[in-house]
Amino acid sequence: MLRLLASTVLYVLGNAIGIVVAAKLLPGFSIDFWSIVIVAAIFTLIVVVITPLLIKISIKNVPQMSGGVALVAILVGLIGTSMFSDGLKISGLTTWILAPLIIWVVALIAGLVLPLFLFKKTLEKVKES
């Protein structure tokens, strides 16, 4: 149970960092500072729900797409989040194309780096034993 909670926190935090970086880099991407937690939670929930469905569809119909499922899930997550939250605004075709790429790369890096900082003591205990 503790591992699931830690994994969830890391996933939401990585997505939040990705969204903030996209907002800083893309002029057509804006997020209200006070809405970041809600936007990250809605975005993560949509991505978690839609990813298995997209994987199943891609394996059945277009197996070549299975590598890009994460990017498609992030795009769907951004569309859904912008529809359900007033705190996220995305405009312009270039922004819609680049935002999923930026969020994917940043969330991937955050997923690799954050555990080293957030769970440093736990990792040290594992190394000792």
C-alpha positions as CSV (number, residue, x, y, z in Angstrom):
1,M,0.0,0.0,0.0
2,L,2.8,2.4,0.9
3,R,4.5,1.6,-2.5
4,L,1.3,2.5,-4.4
5,L,1.0,5.8,-2.5
6,A,4.6,6.6,-3.2
7,S,4.2,5.7,-6.9
8,T,1.1,7.8,-7.1
9,V,2.7,10.8,-5.5
10,L,5.7,10.5,-7.8
11,Y,3.4,10.2,-10.9
12,V,1.4,13.3,-10.0
13,L,4.5,15.3,-9.0
14,G,6.2,14.4,-12.3
15,N,3.2,15.4,-14.3
16,A,2.9,18.7,-12.4
17,I,6.5,19.5,-13.1
18,G,6.0,18.7,-16.8
19,I,2.9,20.9,-16.9
20,V,4.8,23.8,-15.3
21,V,7.8,23.4,-17.6
22,A,5.5,23.4,-20.6
23,A,3.8,26.5,-19.3
24,K,7.2,28.2,-19.0
25,L,8.4,27.2,-22.4
26,L,5.3,27.6,-24.6
27,P,3.6,31.0,-25.0
28,G,0.2,29.4,-25.8
29,F,0.2,27.3,-22.6
30,S,-0.8,28.9,-19.4
31,I,-1.7,27.6,-16.0
32,D,-3.1,29.4,-13.0
33,F,-0.6,29.1,-10.1
34,W,-3.3,28.2,-7.6
35,S,-4.7,25.5,-9.9
36,I,-1.6,23.5,-10.4
37,V,-2.5,20.8,-7.9
38,I,-6.1,20.4,-9.3
39,V,-4.8,20.5,-12.9
40,A,-2.1,17.9,-12.2
41,A,-4.6,15.6,-10.4
42,I,-7.2,15.8,-13.2
43,F,-4.5,15.4,-15.9
44,T,-3.0,12.3,-14.1
45,L,-6.4,10.7,-13.5
46,I,-7.3,11.1,-17.2
47,V,-4.0,9.7,-18.4
48,V,-4.2,6.8,-15.9
49,V,-7.7,5.9,-17.1
50,I,-7.1,6.4,-20.8
51,T,-3.7,4.7,-21.2
52,P,-4.9,1.1,-20.8
53,L,-7.7,1.7,-23.2
54,L,-5.3,3.2,-25.8
55,I,-2.9,0.3,-25.4
56,K,-5.7,-2.2,-26.0
57,I,-7.0,-0.3,-29.0
58,S,-3.5,0.1,-30.5
59,I,-2.5,-3.6,-30.0
60,K,-5.8,-4.7,-31.6
61,N,-6.0,-2.2,-34.5
62,V,-2.7,-0.4,-35.0
63,P,0.2,-2.3,-33.4
64,Q,2.7,0.3,-34.7
65,M,1.1,2.9,-32.6
66,S,1.9,1.2,-29.3
67,G,5.1,3.1,-28.9
68,G,3.3,6.4,-29.1
69,V,0.5,5.6,-26.7
70,A,2.1,7.7,-23.9
71,L,2.1,10.8,-26.1
72,V,-1.5,10.2,-27.3
73,A,-2.6,9.6,-23.6
74,I,-0.9,12.9,-22.6
75,L,-2.6,14.7,-25.5
76,V,-6.0,13.3,-24.5
77,G,-5.2,14.2,-20.9
78,L,-4.5,17.8,-21.9
79,I,-7.7,18.0,-23.9
80,G,-9.7,16.6,-21.0
81,T,-8.0,18.7,-18.4
82,S,-8.5,21.9,-20.4
83,M,-12.2,21.0,-20.7
84,F,-12.7,20.3,-17.0
85,S,-10.5,22.9,-15.4
86,D,-10.5,26.7,-15.8
87,G,-6.9,26.8,-14.6
88,L,-5.3,25.4,-17.8
89,K,-5.4,27.3,-21.1
90,I,-3.8,26.0,-24.3
91,S,-4.0,27.8,-27.6
92,G,-2.3,27.3,-31.0
93,L,-1.5,24.2,-33.0
94,T,2.2,24.3,-32.2
95,T,1.5,24.4,-28.5
96,W,-0.9,21.4,-28.8
97,I,1.9,19.5,-30.6
98,L,4.8,20.5,-28.4
99,A,3.1,20.4,-25.0
100,P,2.7,16.6,-24.9
101,L,6.3,16.1,-25.9
102,I,7.6,18.5,-23.3
103,I,5.4,17.0,-20.5
104,W,6.3,13.4,-21.5
105,V,10.1,14.2,-21.5
106,V,10.0,16.1,-18.2
107,A,7.7,13.6,-16.5
108,L,10.0,10.8,-17.6
109,I,13.1,12.6,-16.3
110,A,11.3,13.5,-13.1
111,G,10.2,9.8,-12.6
112,L,13.9,8.8,-12.8
113,V,15.3,11.6,-10.6
114,L,12.6,12.3,-8.0
115,P,12.9,9.0,-6.2
116,L,16.6,9.6,-5.6
117,F,15.7,12.8,-3.7
118,L,12.4,12.0,-2.1
119,F,13.2,8.4,-1.0
120,K,16.9,8.9,-0.4
121,K,16.8,7.4,3.1
122,T,14.8,4.4,2.0
123,L,17.2,3.8,-0.9
124,E,20.2,4.0,1.5
125,K,18.6,1.4,3.8
126,V,18.1,-0.9,0.9
127,K,21.7,-0.6,-0.1
128,E,22.9,-1.3,3.4
129,S,21.0,-4.6,3.7
